Amino acid sequence: MLLTPSIEHHARTRTRVRVNVPYVPAILAAGAVTAARASHLTLPQGRDVHVWHIDLRDMGTDAVNLLDAAELARAQRFVYAHDWRRYVAGHAWLRRVLGAYLGIAPQHLRFDADAHGKPMLAHRHTNGDAALRFNMSHSKDIALIAVTSGPEVGVDIEALRDDLPGPDLAAGVLSAGELGELARCAPQDHPAVFVGCWTRKEACLKALGVGLGLEPRALDVGLQAQRMTLHLDSGEPAVDLAPLPCPPGYAAALAVVGGFGDVARQDTALVWEGMS
């Protein structure tokens, strides 16, 4: 559910071999849904943020039954089985988490998108909970879901790669100042500092909801992994950015329009405990 193309989209080409993935029926019997009752979680207060860390290897037995027809159709278009699994698991967990906040069974949630394609809850779910905002990102088998009570939010996670960045990718993503910083870094540090910078830019673009209307190199976030406030010349509101803790071999970042308070990591056990 990335708003802009992931770093792998820019950097990776590969030979595709179609594999068989599990068949998912377009219509599922109501009795097949095993997580029909949602728990209820309290939304973050003020400008605080909840960040859910999801292991996409843990799909749950009901994952495909929670997705709607559009999600199932998209899942069936994936070439690789592991991409199918990650997509289904990620969207099932998004539904479980948001359903737990709203007190709605996950399979009953409906989604919409703004003019730039940023996902949002459909209007039918906003009465009484109009403040809920969310964003999701995944890389390999890890996903992050960020939730706020009003402020627009963006989150991004990316796996590090030793071959990044190539010169063309760096020139297309980094500002002139960031390119200068990269040139002064030790070569062995390039993958980590570049991917960390990318995640902050990606999170910012997703929070603003501008899609590709704003080029990544137009955002000068620097290569230092630190919390900062970004003021944009384009007239967009200021955005607070910060790196997020994540497993070794990854970089992650959070962005909130207008600033944020405390960031609390959430455990998926909180969702499972409330389901029957």
ABEGO torsion letter per residue (X at the ends): XBABBBAAAAABBBBBBBBBBBBBBABBBAAABABABBBBBBBBBEABBBBBBBBAABAEAAAAAABBAAAAAAAAABABAAAAAAAAAAAAAAAAAAAAAAGBBAAABBBBBBAAGBBBBBAAAABGAAABBBBBBBBEABBBBBBBAGBBBBBBBBBBBAAOBBAAAAAAABBAAAAAAAAABBAAAAAAAAAAAAAAAAAAAAAAGAEAABBAAABBAEABBBBBBBBBAAGBBBBBBBBBBBBBGBBBBBBBBGEBBBBBBBBAAAAAAABX
